[in-house]
């Protein structure tokens, strides 16, 4: 992939950066905009970095499936991807700017007519720099649906078909697995789920507020039965959602609304460990979504079923206290899963190794190597960053990163 960046796009991003584009990530820029340079081969000196060697120590790469990777594009390559008006129109400047950052992070910004293929090519390039056996799990993304199960593209931020994610996993089986996205209210949703699982789907991804489903609704029961019978995990975004919008019902993202799925015997993964936002607790009080996630983890119904992925927890808009808690709670490590939220690690201002070091969560001596690594491989950067996180002698155990154990089970 080219390291150059279109100057017109640079000026456009520069104009947007001073306003709402980065405020959504909880970051404000006093200096020039930082963009992903999209460099390719990792320098030899960096490969020999003691910090990078430390990151892989004790880890079997074949057990590392990055369980939170997004597909993106414009639908210009036969992918079937659709971009809704909130991300494609200047009438929604915040979300329009976010899309530009997203595509820059995936290095798909300089390929008119070939954006979809450029995004995938870059992702493959990043994976090929990882040890053999490492894989990423590619997310499909369902449209917004109403309570009757009817799709509404006009209210959908974007749409990534199951067929596209499945094709990529089939074409590149040594690097890609895929995750289906299906709306449980749709007629025939349970049958479609069975077909997706038969076609190799390793999990199902929901973003309730954006897609318009309530995980606590009885309409989900037939869907839950199939998930439970097949052992297929359900990955659910919980807490506040800033990147995309569908419904105005943020309450659908409360971790406590997953009790119905757990009672049905479904393996559930709470994306980002619900590390952003607040939700309503059982006593009617508003509490951090992360606290409700911890509460749910402690309930008997969640034993052996509830997990959390650690994607996005290092972003600037997350509290360092959340990272400290997760590092200290070694009893939870068997239930935590590595995910990168790619391409977000490629959005340079979102994550600051230097800030994490100042918070006492990262060795200061590792910052320079991590900053350089991100310029070449955001996937490896995210993995190494989380492997190097530490707090008063606590770090994430290797089990957090050896995620294959959960997602391979349904096809064993």
N, C-alpha and C positions, 0 to 999 in steps of 0.2 A: 504494500500500500504506500502511496506517496505521503511524504512528510509535509508537503506544502499545504497551505491553507488559503483558499480563495480570498483575495483582499476585499472584495465586495461583501462576502459573508462575514469577514472579520469586522468590517465597519458596522455591519448590521448588528452583530452580536455585541460590539462595543457600545452601541447606542442602547441596546436593551439591558445590558448588564448593570448600568447605573441605577436602574429602577427595580421593577418587580421581579425580574427573572431570577435573581439570586436571593431575593428576600424570601421567596418560598422555601428556600433551603436554610433559612436562618443565617445568612451570610451577607455582609455588605462589603463592597470593594472600595477602598480608598485609592487604589492604584489602578493600573491597566488591567484589562480582562485577561485571565489566564485560560487558555484553551488547550485541548488535547493535541499535542504535536503529531500523534500517530506515527511514531517512529517504529521501525521494524526490528531487526535483529538486536538482541540484548548484547551489550558490549562484553567482551571476554572477561575484563576485569570485574564486571558486576557478577558474572556467573560464578566467579571465585570468591565472592563476598562471603565472609564468615556468617553474616546475618542470614543470607539466603540458604546457606548450608544448614544453619540452625533451624530454619523454618521447616525443612524437610526431614530433619532428624526424627527417627521413630515413627515415621509415617509411611504406609504402603500406598503409593500413588494409585494403584489399581482399586483401592477402596475409597478414593476421593471422587465423589460425584458432586460437583457444585450444584446445589439443588435449587438455585434461584437465578435463572438467566433468561432475560427477555429477548424475544425476536422483535425486530423493528424494520421499517421500510416504508415505501410509498405505494406498493402494489404495482410497481412498474416492471416486474420481472416474472409475472405469472404466479406470484405467490398468493394472490387473493387478499393481501393485506389492504385494509381500508383505514384512512385517516379521517376522523370526524371533524366537523366544523370548528370545534373548540380548539383543536390543535393546528388547523390549517388556515385559519382566518385571522387577519389583523384585528378583527372585531373582538378577539379574545387575546390581547397582547401578552398577558402573563403566560398562558398555556402555549401560545405560538412560540414565544421565546424558549420555553422549556423544551419544545420539540426540537428546536435548532441545537440546543445544548445536547440533547439526547442523541441526535444524529451525529454531531461532532464527536461525542464520546465513543460512538461505534464506528467512527472513521468512514462513514458512508456519505460524506458531504460533497464529494467531488466526482460523482459518477452519474451525470444526467442520463436518465433512461436505464440505469443499471444500479440503482441505489440498493434494491433488495439483495442482489448478488454481491455487491460490495460489502454490505454489512456482514453477510455470512462468510465471505472470504476473509475478512479481518478476524472474525471470531475463530475460524479454523487456524489462521496464522498464529493467534495467541495460544490456542490449544496445542499446536505442534511444538511450541516452545516449552511445554510442560512435559514431565516424565511420562513414559508410556503407561497407559492404563488410566490416566486421568481423563475424566469426562465432565461435560456440562449437561444439565437438564434444561431443554428449551421449552419455554412457556408458549402455548397458544393463549389467546385472550378472547373471551366471549363478548358479544355485544350486550348492551343494556336491554333488559326485558321488563315488561310491566307485570302486574300481578296475575294476568291471564296467561302469561308465558309467550306474549307476542314481542318480537324484537323491534327495537326502535333505533335504527342507525343514526338518526338525527340527534339522539341523546347519548351516543356512544363516542367516547374519546378516540378509540381505535379498535380495530378488530384484526386478530391474527388467526387464520383458520387452523383447525386441527390438522387438516390435510397437509398444510405447509410444514408444520412442525414434524409431523410423522414422516414426510418425504425426506427431510434433512437427516433425521435419525436413521432412516433406512439407507440413505446414500453415503453417510459417514458414520458407520456403526462403531468405529473405534474411538470416536470423540464425542458423539452426541447421543443422548437419550431424549425422550420427549414427554411433555406433560400436557394432557388434554385440558380444555376449558369448555364446560357445558353448563348451561343454565338448568337448574333442577325443576323449574316451573314449566318448561317446554313440554308439549305433548311428545311422548316417546323418549323422554330424556334418559330414562333408565335403560332402554334398549340401545340408545346411542352410546351410552356409557359402556355397556357390555362390548359393543363393537370397537370402541376406542381401546379398551383394555386388550381385546383380542388382537388389535393392531399394534400392540407394543407400548401403549401409554403406561408410564411408571407411576403416575399420580394425576390428580386433578387440581387445577388452580382456580380459586375464586377471589375476586375482590368485591365483596358484597355491596359496598356503597356505590361503586361505579357500575356494577352489573345489575343491581336491583333485586338481589335475593336476600331474604332473611334466613340465616342459618337455623333460627329457632322455629321456623314455620313448618306445619305438618305437611305442606306440599313437598318438602324435601325427603320425606320418609322413604319413598320407593328408591330414590337415588342413594340414600344412606344404606339401604339393605344391600344393594349391589356392591358398594364400596366395602362394607363389612364382610360380605361373603367372599370377596376376592382378595381381601387384605390390601386394597389399593389406598394409599394415603391421600388425604385431602389437605391441600396447602391453602390456607386462608389468610388474607391480609387482615390484620386486626389493628385497632387504634385509628388515629387520624390518617386520612389519605390526602396528600397534597398534589400528586402528580396528575391524576385524572379524575374526572367528575362524571357521574351518571345521574344517580338519584341525589336527593338532598338528605338522605337518611343515613347520616354518619353512624347512628346507633346500631346499624346492622353490623358494624365492625367491632362491636364489643366482644372481648374474649368470652364473656359469660354466655353469649348466645350460641356458643358451640356445645353447650351441655347436651342438647338433643342429639347431636352427632355422636358424642361420646357414649351416651346411653344406648345408642344403637350399635355400639361396638366398632365405630369407625376410628381408624388411626388418623389423627389430626396434627398438622404442623402449623403453628401460629407464625406467620411470616414476620420477620423483624422482631420477634418476641414482644410484639405490641409496644414497641419502645417509643412511640410518639402519640401524644394526645391524651384525652381523658374520656371516661365513660361512666355510665350510671352503675353504681353498686347495688347490691340487693337491698340495702337499707335506705335507698333513695338518695344517697350522697354521691357527689361526683368525685371520682378518684382517678389517678393516673392509670391508663390502660395497662401499663406494665405491671402495676400492683395487682390488677385483676387477673392478669396472666399468671402471676405467681400464686394467687389465690386458687385459681382453677387447677394449676399443677398439683396442688396439695390435696385436692378432693379425691376420694377413693375412686370415683368413676373415671378419673383421668389416668389412673395407674396403668402402665404398659401401653397407653394409647396416645397421650398428649405429648407433643414435642414442640420445640421452637427453633426457627432458623435464625442465625445471627447476622443475616444480611442487614446492611444499613446502620448497624448499631454504632459504627465509628464515624458516622457523618456528623458534621458540625451542629446540626439541629437536634442531636440526641444528647442527653445529659451524661457526663462522665460517670455519674453515680450508678447508672444502669450497667455500664461496663464493669465497674468495680463489683457490683452485686453478682453479676454473672460469673466473673472470675473467681470470686470467693466461694460461690455455691458449687463446690465440686460434686456435691450430691446430685446436681442437676445436669452435669456434663454428659452423662449417657443419654440424656433426652434433648440435647442441643445438637444442631446440625449446621454445618458450614454452607453458606450461600453468599454469593457476591452481589446480587442485585445488578449484575452487568446489564447495560453499559455504565451504570452510575459511577463505579470507581474511576471511569475515564473522564468524568466531569471534575476537573481539577479543583475548583474552589469548594467542592462538597466535603472533602476529607483532608485534614491537615495533620500529617504525622508530627509536625513541630508542636501543634497545640496539644496533641495527645501526650507528647513527651513532657510538656510543661505541666500537664495534669498528673504526672507521675505514672502514666500508663504505658510508656514506651521508653526503651533505652535511647537517650539523646544521641548516642553514637550511631544509631541505626537510621536516623532521619534522612541523612544525605543519600544513602543507598536506596531507601524506599522512594524518595522523591524522584530519583533517576530511574528507578525500575518502573514507576508508573508511566513515564514517558514512552516506554517501549512495550510494556505488557500490563495493562490494568488488572487482568485476571490474576496474574501471579503477584502483583502488588497487593491486592486485597487479601489473598491467601497468606502471604508472608506477614503483612501487617497484623492480622489476627493471631497468627502463630506467635508473634513476638510480643503481643500484649501481656502485660504483667502488672500486678498490684500487690505489694507487700508479700512477695514470694508466691503469689497465686498466678497461674496461667491456665489457658484452656488445655484440657487433656487431648491426646491424639484422637480419642473416640469422637470428639466434636467434629473432626474433619473427615473421619472415615465413615461417610454417610451412606455408602452403598448398602450397608446392612439393612436399612429400612426400605429402600426403594426397589431392591432386587427381589424382595421376598414375594411379591405378588406374582412373579413370573418364574419362581423357582420350580 
